[in-house]
Amino acid sequence: MIRILYTYPYKNDMKNLIFLISFIMIGINSLGIDEKAEMKNLILKIRDESPKNFIIIPQNGTNIYFQKKGEVDKELLGAVDGITQESLFYGYPKYGEKTPYEGKKSLLKNLKILKSLDKVIMTVNYTNSNYGKWRSKNLAEDNSFLNYCPKDREVTEIVEDVFGKNTEDITSLSHAKNFLYLLNPEKFRHRAKYIDVLSKTTYDVLIIDLYFKGIELTKDDLDKLRVKPQGGRRLIIGYFSVGEAEEYREYWKEEWDKKLPEWILYENKNWGGNYIVKYWSKEWRGIIEEMLIKYIDTGFDGVFLDTIDTYESFGKEE
């Protein structure tokens, strides 16, 4: 099919060039890769390779829980404990901005359905204004969602205002009344200080990275974090990007800086240093397995699966 196009008499015409590119992409798609199905398979694989009570919380990409006719994918939904959505009320298209109604309409519809099926819904709204935080909290509460508003887009600081503080033991995600979302502790100079400050927060759930400035947290670190200062145990969930490779991770190889391997496609233009991957590739699955083992062995109660909406990126790029 491509060979015929190359002999087209008007091959220098821009329309024909676009036509050619379209046919090439059709050819690529015809190889049988269903990106949505492959992301589902990856999540199911993580579930299968995790302990029985290990918590799994994917973020964004809510359409993955729905089949073509709008029916809920019960197999996938049964594999996760909670679902997180960014910028539902605030933070899209920019930090601090109120998300337009059209931008949240379908998301909110999906989340309400998933909530009705007993899934914990967690929203991360990017605003630091008093009104934005108040409004986000109330809108989340109206829908029985949990809510967190980071101080900045890079999520580098701890928000001290805790809504729904309690002394109960949190043994299941469904028991949680609040959560902390801290991805980049770069503002802390020393790990000991970072752990100390975290341990003094009163959140029911801590979503944090396995690493502090390239050094893995230990079981002792997690033990210090596991008990809330007001009493009661909490859950510690490890951040885990499954749709993008990050050049600052220990799995990143120096030679990739010069030439990316075939399964790493291109850099995310919105997040420097993050690269869209073929998450169905053998190489990436191997990295996922190794990372998952580390989270389990270190004592995390579960993993927070970010960038599952990467499956939507392929269509956008095309």
C-alpha positions as CSV (number, residue, x, y, z in Angstrom):
1,M,0.0,0.0,0.0
2,I,2.8,2.4,0.8
3,R,4.7,1.5,-2.3
4,I,1.7,2.5,-4.5
5,L,1.6,5.9,-2.7
6,Y,5.2,6.6,-3.5
7,T,4.5,6.3,-7.2
8,Y,1.5,8.7,-7.0
9,P,2.0,11.3,-9.8
10,Y,1.6,14.3,-7.4
11,K,3.8,13.1,-4.6
12,N,5.2,16.6,-4.0
13,D,1.8,18.0,-3.3
14,M,1.2,18.8,0.4
15,K,-2.2,17.1,0.4
16,N,-0.7,13.9,-0.9
17,L,2.0,14.1,1.8
18,I,-0.7,14.3,4.4
19,F,-2.4,11.4,2.7
20,L,0.8,9.4,2.8
21,I,1.3,10.1,6.5
22,S,-2.2,9.0,7.3
23,F,-1.8,5.7,5.4
24,I,1.5,5.1,7.3
25,M,-0.2,5.6,10.6
26,I,-3.0,3.3,9.5
27,G,-0.3,0.7,8.6
28,I,1.2,1.1,12.1
29,N,-2.2,0.7,13.7
30,S,-2.9,-2.4,11.6
31,L,-0.1,-4.1,13.5
32,G,-2.8,-5.0,16.1
33,I,-1.8,-2.8,19.1
34,D,-4.8,-1.7,21.1
35,E,-3.3,0.9,23.4
36,K,-6.3,1.0,25.7
37,A,-6.4,-2.8,26.1
38,E,-2.6,-2.9,26.6
39,M,-2.8,-0.4,29.5
40,K,-5.6,-2.5,31.0
41,N,-3.4,-5.6,30.7
42,L,-0.6,-3.8,32.5
43,I,-2.8,-2.8,35.4
44,L,-4.1,-6.4,35.7
45,K,-0.5,-7.7,35.6
46,I,0.4,-5.4,38.5
47,R,-2.6,-6.6,40.4
48,D,-1.7,-10.3,39.7
49,E,1.9,-9.8,40.9
50,S,1.0,-7.9,44.1
51,P,0.0,-9.3,47.5
52,K,-3.7,-9.9,48.2
53,N,-4.4,-6.7,50.1
54,F,-2.0,-4.5,48.1
55,I,-3.7,-1.2,47.2
56,I,-3.8,0.0,43.6
57,I,-4.8,3.5,42.7
58,P,-4.5,4.6,39.0
59,Q,-4.7,8.3,38.1
60,N,-6.6,9.9,35.2
61,G,-7.7,8.1,32.0
62,T,-11.1,7.3,33.4
63,N,-12.4,6.1,30.0
64,I,-10.4,3.0,30.5
65,Y,-13.0,1.7,32.9
66,F,-15.7,1.8,30.2
67,Q,-16.2,-0.3,27.2
68,K,-17.3,0.8,23.7
69,K,-21.0,0.7,24.5
70,G,-20.5,2.6,27.8
71,E,-20.6,-0.5,29.9
72,V,-18.3,-0.6,32.9
73,D,-15.3,-2.9,32.6
74,K,-15.9,-4.9,35.8
75,E,-12.7,-7.0,35.4
76,L,-10.5,-3.9,35.4
77,L,-12.6,-2.0,38.1
78,G,-12.3,-5.1,40.3
79,A,-8.5,-4.8,40.1
80,V,-8.2,-1.3,41.6
81,D,-9.1,0.1,45.0
82,G,-9.3,3.8,44.1
83,I,-9.2,6.2,41.2
84,T,-7.5,9.6,41.2
85,Q,-8.4,12.5,38.9
86,E,-6.3,15.6,38.4
87,S,-7.7,19.1,37.8
88,L,-11.3,18.1,38.0
89,F,-12.3,21.4,39.5
90,Y,-9.1,23.5,39.4
91,G,-5.9,23.4,37.5
92,Y,-6.9,23.1,33.8
93,P,-5.6,24.4,31.5
94,K,-3.2,26.2,34.0
95,Y,-2.4,26.0,37.7
96,G,-4.9,28.0,39.7
97,E,-7.5,28.3,36.9
98,K,-11.0,27.0,37.4
99,T,-11.5,24.0,35.1
100,P,-14.2,24.9,32.5
101,Y,-17.4,23.0,32.6
102,E,-16.9,21.3,29.3
103,G,-13.5,20.1,30.5
104,K,-14.9,18.4,33.6
105,K,-18.4,17.3,32.4
106,S,-17.5,13.9,31.1
107,L,-14.9,13.3,33.8
108,L,-17.4,14.0,36.5
109,K,-19.9,11.8,34.9
110,N,-17.4,8.9,34.8
111,L,-16.3,9.4,38.4
112,K,-19.9,9.5,39.7
113,I,-20.5,6.2,38.1
114,L,-17.3,4.7,39.5
115,K,-18.1,6.1,42.9
116,S,-21.6,4.4,42.8
117,L,-19.7,1.1,42.3
118,D,-18.0,1.5,45.6
119,K,-14.6,2.9,44.4
120,V,-12.8,5.5,46.3
121,I,-12.5,8.7,44.2
122,M,-9.6,11.1,44.9
123,T,-9.2,14.4,43.3
124,V,-6.1,16.6,43.0
125,N,-7.0,20.2,42.3
126,Y,-4.2,22.6,41.5
127,T,-4.9,25.8,43.3
128,N,-3.5,27.6,46.3
129,S,-6.1,30.3,46.6
130,N,-8.3,30.2,49.7
131,Y,-11.4,30.3,47.6
132,G,-10.2,27.6,45.2
133,K,-9.3,25.3,48.1
134,W,-12.6,25.9,49.8
135,R,-14.5,25.4,46.5
136,S,-12.6,22.3,45.6
137,K,-13.2,20.8,49.1
138,N,-16.9,21.5,49.0
139,L,-17.4,20.2,45.4
140,A,-15.5,17.0,46.3
141,E,-17.4,16.6,49.5
142,D,-20.7,17.0,47.6
143,N,-19.8,14.0,45.5
144,S,-18.2,12.0,48.4
145,F,-14.8,12.4,46.8
146,L,-11.5,12.9,48.7
147,N,-9.6,16.1,47.8
148,Y,-6.1,17.5,47.9
149,C,-4.9,20.9,46.6
150,P,-1.1,21.1,46.1
151,K,0.7,24.4,46.7
152,D,2.4,24.2,43.3
153,R,2.1,22.2,40.0
154,E,5.3,20.2,40.8
155,V,3.8,19.1,44.1
156,T,6.9,19.9,46.1
157,E,5.4,21.0,49.4
158,I,3.3,19.6,52.2
159,V,-0.1,21.2,52.7
160,E,-0.7,21.4,56.5
161,D,-4.5,22.0,56.4
162,V,-6.0,18.5,56.9
163,F,-9.7,18.0,56.3
164,G,-11.4,15.2,58.3
165,K,-8.6,14.5,60.8
166,N,-9.3,11.4,62.8
167,T,-7.6,8.8,65.1
168,E,-8.9,5.6,63.4
169,D,-6.7,2.9,62.1
170,I,-6.8,3.1,58.3
171,T,-6.6,-0.5,57.1
172,S,-8.5,0.0,53.8
173,L,-8.6,2.9,51.4
174,S,-12.4,3.2,51.9
175,H,-11.7,4.2,55.6
176,A,-9.7,7.2,54.6
177,K,-11.0,10.7,55.0
178,N,-8.1,12.6,53.5
179,F,-4.8,12.1,51.7
180,L,-1.4,13.8,51.1
181,Y,0.0,13.8,47.6
182,L,3.7,14.7,47.6
183,L,5.7,13.7,44.5
184,N,8.9,15.8,44.6
185,P,10.4,16.5,48.1
186,E,13.2,18.6,46.5
187,K,12.7,21.4,49.1
188,F,13.9,19.2,51.9
189,R,17.6,19.1,52.3
190,H,17.9,15.9,54.3
191,R,16.0,12.7,54.3
192,A,15.8,12.6,58.1
193,K,14.0,16.0,58.1
194,Y,11.8,14.9,55.3
195,I,10.7,11.8,57.2
196,D,10.3,13.8,60.4
197,V,8.0,16.4,58.8
198,L,6.0,13.7,57.0
199,S,5.5,11.7,60.2
200,K,4.0,14.7,62.0
201,T,1.3,15.2,59.4
202,T,-2.2,13.9,60.3
203,Y,-3.2,12.5,57.0
204,D,-4.8,9.1,56.6
205,V,-3.0,8.3,53.4
206,L,0.5,9.4,52.3
207,I,1.2,9.2,48.5
208,I,4.9,9.6,48.2
209,D,7.9,8.5,46.1
210,L,10.0,5.5,46.8
211,Y,13.1,7.7,46.5
212,F,14.4,10.8,48.3
213,K,16.8,12.6,46.0
214,G,17.8,9.3,44.3
215,I,18.1,7.3,47.6
216,E,15.5,4.6,48.3
217,L,13.4,4.9,51.5
218,T,13.8,2.1,53.9
219,K,11.4,-0.1,56.0
220,D,12.5,1.9,59.0
221,D,11.5,5.1,57.2
222,L,8.1,3.8,56.5
223,D,7.6,2.5,60.0
224,K,8.2,6.0,61.3
225,L,5.5,7.3,58.9
226,R,2.9,4.6,59.5
227,V,1.5,5.9,62.8
228,K,-0.4,9.2,62.8
229,P,0.7,11.6,65.6
230,Q,-2.9,11.8,66.9
231,G,-3.1,8.0,67.0
232,G,-4.1,5.3,64.5
233,R,-2.3,3.7,61.6
234,R,-2.3,5.1,58.1
235,L,-1.6,3.9,54.6
236,I,1.6,4.6,52.7
237,I,1.2,4.5,48.9
238,G,4.2,4.6,46.5
239,Y,4.1,6.8,43.4
240,F,4.8,4.8,40.2
241,S,4.7,6.2,36.7
242,V,3.6,3.4,34.3
243,G,3.1,5.1,31.0
244,E,6.2,7.3,30.9
245,A,9.9,6.6,31.5
246,E,11.6,9.3,33.7
247,E,15.2,10.1,32.9
248,Y,16.0,10.8,36.6
249,R,15.1,7.2,37.7
250,E,17.8,4.6,38.5
251,Y,16.6,2.4,35.5
252,W,17.5,5.2,33.0
253,K,20.7,4.3,31.1
254,E,23.3,6.9,30.0
255,E,23.2,5.7,26.4
256,W,19.5,6.7,26.2
257,D,20.6,10.3,26.5
258,K,22.2,10.0,23.1
259,K,19.8,7.6,21.4
260,L,16.4,6.4,22.8
261,P,15.7,2.7,22.5
262,E,12.9,1.7,20.1
263,W,10.3,1.3,23.0
264,I,10.8,4.9,24.2
265,L,9.0,7.2,21.8
266,Y,9.3,10.9,22.6
267,E,9.5,13.4,25.4
268,N,6.4,14.7,27.0
269,K,6.3,18.3,25.9
270,N,4.5,19.3,29.2
271,W,6.9,17.5,31.5
272,G,10.6,17.7,30.6
273,G,12.5,14.5,31.3
274,N,9.4,12.3,31.0
275,Y,9.1,10.1,27.9
276,I,6.1,8.3,26.4
277,V,6.9,4.6,26.2
278,K,5.5,1.5,24.5
279,Y,4.2,0.2,27.9
280,W,3.4,-3.2,26.3
281,S,7.1,-3.8,25.4
282,K,9.1,-6.5,27.1
283,E,11.7,-4.1,28.2
284,W,9.3,-1.7,30.0
285,R,7.4,-4.7,31.6
286,G,10.7,-5.8,33.0
287,I,11.3,-2.4,34.6
288,I,7.7,-2.4,36.0
289,E,8.3,-5.8,37.6
290,E,11.5,-4.7,39.3
291,M,10.0,-1.4,40.6
292,L,6.9,-3.2,41.9
293,I,9.1,-5.7,43.8
294,K,10.9,-2.8,45.4
295,Y,7.7,-1.1,46.6
296,I,6.4,-4.4,48.0
297,D,9.7,-5.3,49.8
298,T,10.1,-1.8,51.3
299,G,6.7,-2.1,52.9
300,F,4.4,0.2,51.0
301,D,0.7,-0.6,51.3
302,G,0.1,-0.1,47.6
303,V,1.1,1.8,44.5
304,F,-0.3,5.0,42.9
305,L,-0.2,4.4,39.1
306,D,0.3,7.6,37.3
307,T,0.2,8.3,33.5
308,I,-2.2,5.5,32.7
309,D,-3.8,8.0,30.4
310,T,-0.8,7.6,28.1
311,Y,-2.9,5.3,26.1
312,E,-4.9,8.4,24.9
313,S,-1.7,10.1,23.8
314,F,-1.1,7.8,20.8
315,G,-4.3,8.9,19.1
316,K,-3.5,12.6,19.8
317,E,0.0,12.3,18.4
318,E,-1.3,10.6,15.2
